[in-house]
Structures are given as structure tokens and as C-alpha cells.
């Protein structure tokens, strides 16, 4: 759970910076920048949630799947692997 908390710190501090910027300034441009920063932080946070859910589903699926069977040994004669027979040889 620690790596997820470390990842979540980025959007949290970005949203916190947006809040401080919005409250500290009366300028319209600063409030617009704060709103943009807050929107970016929300998008990053939602993306991280989807990433965490996807990783857990992948781990669950990998744990439930049986290991693949070992590969059969390759045959020594490659001609036996051909799908169609070779054409007849011409007389010499």
C-alpha cells in the first residue's frame, strides 16, 4: 500500500497548491490557473485509482491461472514439420 500512497501524494499536493493559489489571490487569472491545476490533480488521481484497480485485477488473474505446461521437445528432423510434402525429384 505504500507505493500507492507515494503516488497519491503528487495529486494531493497539486490540489493543495491550487487551493492556496485560489485563496491567496484575487486575480481572475490566478483563480483560472488554480482551477486548471485542480482539474489536472483530479484527472491524475482518478487515473491512479484505475491503475491500482487494474494492477490488482491482473495480479488476481495471474494467481488464478495455472502455470503453462512445459514445451514438448523439438524433433530433430525439420522435414517432418512441413505442412505439405516436397515435390518429386527429377531424374538425373
Beta strands, then each sheet from edge to edge (+ up, - down):
end
